[in-house]
């Protein structure tokens, strides 16, 4: 009966178009850099000299009104955008989870620039803490000063790590998000850009160094270094290359190769900081209304203390059992979507293999969305997340339906 009620409620939310205004799930600033780079590389019409050009008639030229100069680019510019997600969660497993309806998060994006220099920040807030280790219900998702050039952008402050695929176009997110790998903002410097034209080959690149983590990613407690009391990720270095080929704006292929290094500063572990390495290969293919993506990554080095096997407290008859972690982990993400009119059908599969302890996790995530316009979107997703131990016994980490309405201005 609870499952039937949950699906009916999800359908009711999907049919309520007047609740909010919206955009896509990610709240990063619009990628104007590439569009400006493409425009800068296009030759001006009529700029090529011609030996056969006819001689000008001074009399005719004198009778014509003088041409007005092209409008100059504004020196000072400010953009303000914002949005919010209304979120209904209907769980089926584990049995202790309860349904809820809440404003998941509201955010305000500010982007102000003077010439090529500017400031961007994304301030987010909700009525409860996003995770238990957050300082409060309001936080800075990203905030950085930047220098913008047609082929390069330099950010100094708090910005997202660009290790692997940036996102999987879902609301719920893959296993990587709950382990602190996706949508992970940190404090440091990021140098990024794209070389190439609107059509043909392109090369995107990211070179990042973060002094310390940002303490505001979406990881669950115990699944990333930042939620361990007194622990931090330090000296984070990321390199990423994105060779791509664009036939037109709707048809393209992109390959990505990424590497990441950081030190897991965990006082609970004896000895010096733990060195952690990550490597990833990914792809994205766009064929008109159909898109597909995938990523395979590996982690070498221990970054947590008690996951994927959490500790078991002592009872009256049994002693306490300490938790166990793995220093060799593999992650997989495969997904795709098809867009028909204003509807989008999507499916993602993410998996994690914790080799040192023989634990594997799988998350199946089909979804159906409706885009009323560029500012209002609805999405219903089903999450089927299981964990299997070394003997093959499985349990649910999450089985639920997530219904969201995202409004943006």
Secondary structure, DSSP 4 states (H G I P E B T S, - for coil): -HHHHHHHHHHHHHT-TTS-----S--SPP-HHHHHHHHHHSPPTT-S--TTPPPP-HHHHHHSPPPPPPPPPPSEEEEEEEEEEEEEEEEEESTT---EEEEEEEEEEEEEEETTEEEEEEEEE-SS-SSTTSSSSEEEEEEEEEEEETTEEEEEEEEE---S-S--S-SS--HHHHTT-SS-EEEEEEEEEEEE-SSEEEEEEEEEEEEEE-S-S-PPTTSSGGGSTT-EEEEEEEEEEEEEEEEETTEEEEEEEEEEEEEEE-TTSSSSPEEEEEEEEEEEEEETTEEEEEEEEEEES---SS-EE--B---SSS--B--EE-SEEEEEEEEEEEEETTEEEEEEEEEEEEGGGTEEEEEEEEEEEEEEETTEEEEEEEEEEEEE-TTS-EEEEEEEEEEEEEEE-
